[in-house]
């Protein structure tokens, strides 16, 4: 005999503390994992991003536009990191938001702005590398600092303004509502919205980055004037860009699509919500891993960054300047004074 779950009936009988959780999700499942994970990301990621921002800011003095886009990517990471203490408290207290409905709205807004702006800047970084290598003369006017700053500003406006205008629609402010930007089960219009945003923010950017990676590497191999070390460094940066995009953003978007498609076709949405709760929370938690990986691979793959940062931060001089046998140059290590 089938049990039919009447969501609307249960919602109407629920008390304020259970509003938004008509499915009876057990929020203790992520009560340790997410606070610990976010705590690690915050403690390590915040100084790491600040350090990278400092070093990259010095590089803007040269006519190199790549640091402009990387700086904005790291700013997006930093915004996300600065929201983590409140999310740590939220998850540690069983999805109980204790800072008022308006702060929940803004934390939700900042979280999604940081995610989507980061995706856009990753695409721009891949495009900049492609133009600089494959079409340096045709698009020379695009590779200057003034244009790069306008591009960065435009991305922030494009990402931030629409959700800020629709703030009350996207993240409704509700009194006596302990959940923050969550509701179980999700409703039809929200499911459609999330499916569209998940697809647009992952499938299209991933295809764009992978396509540019392939074309850039092909052009790179045809350039004889570059040393093999430089080629390997550029190819490594692009490969890591794709790898981080897939490994960090991929699980969240894949599980999210699976969750919301399942809600559209499943006869019992609450059964599906319970089944997908922890996988979705795992994917969401590891989104912030980006804030650790972004500064790391830009610090250690970009030789010009290491050289500039080493001038201002002597301890970074311990980083080895690797060379390759093809140039017959031996490795050397600069000691920290």
Order of alpha helices (4+ residues) and beta strands (2+ residues): alpha-alpha-alpha-alpha-alpha-alpha-alpha-alpha-alpha-alpha-alpha-alpha-alpha
